[in-house]
Amino acid sequence: MATYNISLADLRQDIAELIPAGLVLGWNGQDKTSARHEQLLAPFRTRGTLVSTDSAGLSTLTQRYSLAQVLKLVSEPKEVIHAYGTAIGGEAIGIWAADNSQMFFEESIAPARVVAQMLAVQQRVKALQVQVGIGIHACECYRVGGGLFGEGADFIEAIAEDATAGGEIVVSGAIFERLPGELRDAARVREDLQKEGALWSLMGFSGQVEAVEGGNPDYPTPFDAAFFRRLRSTSAEELGKEAFPEYRKSRTVVFVKVAHPPHEFLLDSFTDMSLINLAVRRIASSHGADVVKSNGTLAIVLFDEGDEAVAFARDIIEGNRALGFEAHVGVARGEVYLFPLANGEREIAGNPVNVASKLAEDSGLEGILVERSVALGALAGKGEPFQLTLSKVELTGHRFAV
């Protein structure tokens, strides 16, 4: 492999992205103590209620509908979530890409009000084609660079993504104890989640709740305002007939997911993220790759040719291994939409992204997983064939050991 010199000495604000460079460099420049950790993070500390959501059945949708139709179907519940959340003072966190969302409600907003709003959301979303699972937790966390960090934020995001069904609300003990009697009586213990802690489910609650119907559906979209207006004003049937040539590209998508070792201090995790981000961008530059997204946990990188993508993926895995991290890579090809955002960045959507992410995150296999849509050129036939069923979708291709 090529040699890439990746160190914090190269850390700059424009590369660090979500994590301020000064925070990481300040932490690593002196002795690492609990007192210094608390001091550095004190300006970012906050308490409140977190709401994380995840849609059900996205992988199946991508097999049945065009990309524009899928984006509309997934967008509809997010519009409802944002409208009801902001109606009582909730703030959208990050860009609501793919099929998930996150909101934060300051401590002055009673958790019972947040739950009532989300129950109203589920009543509204019930009429839509895409259903969502919702997780709600109250805790201390850190707001850094537009994101929420900390054990509580990670916890409820994982619960929403991995342990909720469409139409369900799962609340933590910190929320349950602050609910009115009728909601506590209606909640059932999620005994299957005992290892995660005390959690209760409000599935199919049919009682009356006092909720405020919001009027702001404009969540932080992963596409530009013009496309969002077309999504909202055009029926799913009509969207199936539109090609959107101004956004559509045919690309080979490399999805990188990097596993982080556990750390006692959050700032050590931020250090890892900064190093991983540096590695992705430096290696991508050496391959002439197009980096759409890189945040120190995942990256989406585009190529024209499959063999170029595999060469990059190999360097990514070996480069992260040299830093002490484990990278998993999925590769797929097809049509994607590339959206220019108002802040000068871009977002991407499309079935190749979904397929590549499934291979990287959910396959359980090591190495480079290249889906059959990718033409491998001189590498054709050199990998080990694989066949997987992930989220009810059958995926085949070749795995290259690294």
C-alpha angles and dihedrals in degrees: 000000000000116000117246119189103216117177140142088252086078095051114127131172093246090055098040091062107170095021117063109238092221091058093053095042092046091053094048096042097070141027112307108235134156090244093054091045091054092045094052095046097041094095090055099046119113140159129217147099121308124204120194124180137189131188124233124236103007094147092054092048092056089059094054106037141043118261093255091051092050091050090053095047092049092043095056098071091042089056089055093046092051094046095051094039096051091044089077098035103277119153125219112235121214126331113318097228126165112000104321138083140186132204134182127210119193119241091256089067108083113240089226089062090051091051091048090053092049091048087054088049091055091049090054096042091052088079093054127086095238117061126199138211117219131204122194127191137162117216149120115279142155127256106209125166094341095310135099118236137180139076094290094051092048091046099055093041090056092047092052093047101041108023110035129087127213109282094019131120117200116194130191125232090260088062099036094058090056097050123105118257097260092056094045089051091051095048120093126205115253094226090176089066098052091120088061094051136258109337132165131200127221099192119168095351106186102183127107120272131185106238136161115231107226127215103202112089094162101113120175097281128204088227137056125277094254093056092046091054090052091049092053097043099043127073120240089245093055092044088059088065096050121093100192093207092180089068104026121102135163109230145154106244123210113195115195123194117183122198116222122213114235116265134194091221126052091216089063088057089050088052090054091049092051093050093047091049091051090050094050094049096043094048091044090052091053089054095045089242128162110238110203096171137006124161105159094266103054137009136195114205128177132216137174096219132045098223090054089052092051092049090052092046091053091052091047093054094045093042093052091044089057088054092050097258132119116228125194119198134196124185128196137157135217145088118331136173117235113200125197111220128211092248091060095258127109138228130204135210134177146104094275088060091051093047095046091048092051091052093048098042109028110027097082089216126123127226129034115327111202116190119223092253090075119090106220101192110194090006093061112129094007098101130075112263117242135188120193139168111213122173088349091304120117113225127187134178142103133304121214115202117224 
